[in-house]
Amino acid sequence: MSAESLQVLADPVRLAIVEALATQPSSVGLLAQSFPISRPAISRHLRLLKDAGLVEPVVEGTRHIYRVRPDGISALRAYMDELWREASTRYTMAAENLAGENS
Protein backbone atom coordinates (compact mmCIF):
# COMPACT_ATOMS: atom_id res chain seq x y z
CA MET A 1 0.00 0.00 0.00
CA SER A 2 2.74 2.47 0.84
CA ALA A 3 4.64 2.07 -2.42
CA GLU A 4 1.33 2.74 -4.16
CA SER A 5 0.84 5.77 -1.92
CA LEU A 6 4.21 7.13 -3.01
CA GLN A 7 3.28 6.67 -6.66
CA VAL A 8 0.01 8.50 -6.11
CA LEU A 9 1.78 11.34 -4.30
CA ALA A 10 4.34 11.65 -7.11
CA ASP A 11 1.79 13.76 -8.98
CA PRO A 12 2.26 17.39 -7.87
CA VAL A 13 -1.48 18.14 -7.95
CA ARG A 14 -2.30 15.18 -5.72
CA LEU A 15 0.49 16.11 -3.33
CA ALA A 16 -0.85 19.68 -3.19
CA ILE A 17 -4.36 18.34 -2.53
CA VAL A 18 -3.10 16.25 0.40
CA GLU A 19 -1.21 19.27 1.74
CA ALA A 20 -4.37 21.39 1.47
CA LEU A 21 -6.48 18.74 3.19
CA ALA A 22 -3.89 18.37 5.95
CA THR A 23 -4.50 22.04 6.71
CA GLN A 24 -8.29 21.90 6.46
CA PRO A 25 -10.84 19.30 5.33
CA SER A 26 -12.67 20.44 2.23
CA SER A 27 -15.33 19.65 -0.33
CA VAL A 28 -14.54 19.03 -4.00
CA GLY A 29 -15.98 22.45 -4.86
CA LEU A 30 -13.78 24.30 -2.41
CA LEU A 31 -10.70 22.39 -3.53
CA ALA A 32 -11.50 23.17 -7.18
CA GLN A 33 -11.47 26.88 -6.35
CA SER A 34 -7.86 26.54 -5.19
CA PHE A 35 -6.56 24.69 -8.24
CA PRO A 36 -6.45 25.60 -11.94
CA ILE A 37 -8.25 22.39 -12.89
CA SER A 38 -11.89 21.36 -13.17
CA ARG A 39 -14.05 19.82 -10.46
CA PRO A 40 -14.14 16.49 -12.32
CA ALA A 41 -10.33 16.51 -12.41
CA ILE A 42 -10.22 17.20 -8.66
CA SER A 43 -12.68 14.33 -8.15
CA ARG A 44 -10.44 11.96 -10.14
CA HIS A 45 -7.42 12.96 -8.06
CA LEU A 46 -9.40 12.48 -4.85
CA ARG A 47 -10.54 9.03 -6.00
CA LEU A 48 -6.91 7.98 -6.56
CA LEU A 49 -5.91 9.39 -3.17
CA LYS A 50 -8.84 7.60 -1.55
CA ASP A 51 -7.97 4.30 -3.26
CA ALA A 52 -4.41 4.67 -1.97
CA GLY A 53 -5.80 5.14 1.56
CA LEU A 54 -4.50 8.69 1.97
CA VAL A 55 -7.79 10.61 2.15
CA GLU A 56 -11.34 9.78 3.12
CA PRO A 57 -14.69 11.43 2.59
CA VAL A 58 -16.98 12.28 5.46
CA VAL A 59 -20.62 12.69 4.47
CA GLU A 60 -22.25 15.85 5.79
CA GLY A 61 -25.78 15.97 4.44
CA THR A 62 -25.44 15.89 0.66
CA ARG A 63 -21.78 16.95 0.67
CA HIS A 64 -18.66 14.86 0.89
CA ILE A 65 -15.96 16.58 2.90
CA TYR A 66 -12.54 15.10 2.24
CA ARG A 67 -9.85 14.90 4.88
CA VAL A 68 -6.47 13.29 5.28
CA ARG A 69 -6.76 9.74 6.56
CA PRO A 70 -4.46 9.47 9.61
CA ASP A 71 -4.00 5.70 9.22
CA GLY A 72 -2.94 6.15 5.62
CA ILE A 73 -0.36 8.77 6.50
CA SER A 74 0.86 6.61 9.41
CA ALA A 75 1.30 3.65 7.06
CA LEU A 76 3.22 5.82 4.62
CA ARG A 77 5.43 7.10 7.43
CA ALA A 78 6.08 3.55 8.69
CA TYR A 79 7.04 2.53 5.16
CA MET A 80 9.46 5.45 4.87
CA ASP A 81 10.90 4.72 8.34
CA GLU A 82 11.57 1.12 7.29
CA LEU A 83 13.24 2.25 4.07
CA TRP A 84 15.42 4.60 6.10
CA ARG A 85 16.35 1.88 8.60
CA GLU A 86 17.40 -0.43 5.76
CA ALA A 87 19.38 2.30 4.00
CA SER A 88 21.04 3.33 7.26
CA THR A 89 22.00 -0.26 8.06
CA ARG A 90 23.49 -0.75 4.58
CA TYR A 91 25.38 2.53 4.83
CA THR A 92 26.81 1.56 8.23
CA MET A 93 27.86 -1.85 6.90
CA ALA A 94 29.51 -0.28 3.85
CA ALA A 95 31.34 2.27 6.00
CA GLU A 96 32.57 -0.47 8.36
CA ASN A 97 33.75 -2.57 5.41
CA LEU A 98 35.64 0.40 3.96
CA ALA A 99 37.18 1.16 7.34
CA GLY A 100 38.26 -2.48 7.67
CA GLU A 101 39.87 -2.43 4.22
CA ASN A 102 41.79 0.75 5.05
CA SER A 103 43.17 -0.61 8.34
VEXDREN-2710 file (C-alpha; in Angstrom, 1 decimal):
% VEXDREN-2710
k/r/px/py/pz
1/MET/0.0/0.0/0.0
2/SER/2.7/2.5/0.8
3/ALA/4.6/2.1/-2.4
4/GLU/1.3/2.7/-4.2
5/SER/0.8/5.8/-1.9
6/LEU/4.2/7.1/-3.0
7/GLN/3.3/6.7/-6.7
8/VAL/0.0/8.5/-6.1
9/LEU/1.8/11.3/-4.3
10/ALA/4.3/11.7/-7.1
11/ASP/1.8/13.8/-9.0
12/PRO/2.3/17.4/-7.9
13/VAL/-1.5/18.1/-8.0
14/ARG/-2.3/15.2/-5.7
15/LEU/0.5/16.1/-3.3
16/ALA/-0.8/19.7/-3.2
17/ILE/-4.4/18.3/-2.5
18/VAL/-3.1/16.2/0.4
19/GLU/-1.2/19.3/1.7
20/ALA/-4.4/21.4/1.5
21/LEU/-6.5/18.7/3.2
22/ALA/-3.9/18.4/6.0
23/THR/-4.5/22.0/6.7
24/GLN/-8.3/21.9/6.5
25/PRO/-10.8/19.3/5.3
26/SER/-12.7/20.4/2.2
27/SER/-15.3/19.6/-0.3
28/VAL/-14.5/19.0/-4.0
29/GLY/-16.0/22.5/-4.9
30/LEU/-13.8/24.3/-2.4
31/LEU/-10.7/22.4/-3.5
32/ALA/-11.5/23.2/-7.2
33/GLN/-11.5/26.9/-6.4
34/SER/-7.9/26.5/-5.2
35/PHE/-6.6/24.7/-8.2
36/PRO/-6.5/25.6/-11.9
37/ILE/-8.3/22.4/-12.9
38/SER/-11.9/21.4/-13.2
39/ARG/-14.1/19.8/-10.5
40/PRO/-14.1/16.5/-12.3
41/ALA/-10.3/16.5/-12.4
42/ILE/-10.2/17.2/-8.7
43/SER/-12.7/14.3/-8.1
44/ARG/-10.4/12.0/-10.1
45/HIS/-7.4/13.0/-8.1
46/LEU/-9.4/12.5/-4.8
47/ARG/-10.5/9.0/-6.0
48/LEU/-6.9/8.0/-6.6
49/LEU/-5.9/9.4/-3.2
50/LYS/-8.8/7.6/-1.5
51/ASP/-8.0/4.3/-3.3
52/ALA/-4.4/4.7/-2.0
53/GLY/-5.8/5.1/1.6
54/LEU/-4.5/8.7/2.0
55/VAL/-7.8/10.6/2.1
56/GLU/-11.3/9.8/3.1
57/PRO/-14.7/11.4/2.6
58/VAL/-17.0/12.3/5.5
59/VAL/-20.6/12.7/4.5
60/GLU/-22.3/15.8/5.8
61/GLY/-25.8/16.0/4.4
62/THR/-25.4/15.9/0.7
63/ARG/-21.8/16.9/0.7
64/HIS/-18.7/14.9/0.9
65/ILE/-16.0/16.6/2.9
66/TYR/-12.5/15.1/2.2
67/ARG/-9.9/14.9/4.9
68/VAL/-6.5/13.3/5.3
69/ARG/-6.8/9.7/6.6
70/PRO/-4.5/9.5/9.6
71/ASP/-4.0/5.7/9.2
72/GLY/-2.9/6.2/5.6
73/ILE/-0.4/8.8/6.5
74/SER/0.9/6.6/9.4
75/ALA/1.3/3.6/7.1
76/LEU/3.2/5.8/4.6
77/ARG/5.4/7.1/7.4
78/ALA/6.1/3.5/8.7
79/TYR/7.0/2.5/5.2
80/MET/9.5/5.5/4.9
81/ASP/10.9/4.7/8.3
82/GLU/11.6/1.1/7.3
83/LEU/13.2/2.2/4.1
84/TRP/15.4/4.6/6.1
85/ARG/16.4/1.9/8.6
86/GLU/17.4/-0.4/5.8
87/ALA/19.4/2.3/4.0
88/SER/21.0/3.3/7.3
89/THR/22.0/-0.3/8.1
90/ARG/23.5/-0.7/4.6
91/TYR/25.4/2.5/4.8
92/THR/26.8/1.6/8.2
93/MET/27.9/-1.8/6.9
94/ALA/29.5/-0.3/3.8
95/ALA/31.3/2.3/6.0
96/GLU/32.6/-0.5/8.4
97/ASN/33.7/-2.6/5.4
98/LEU/35.6/0.4/4.0
99/ALA/37.2/1.2/7.3
100/GLY/38.3/-2.5/7.7
101/GLU/39.9/-2.4/4.2
102/ASN/41.8/0.8/5.0
103/SER/43.2/-0.6/8.3
END
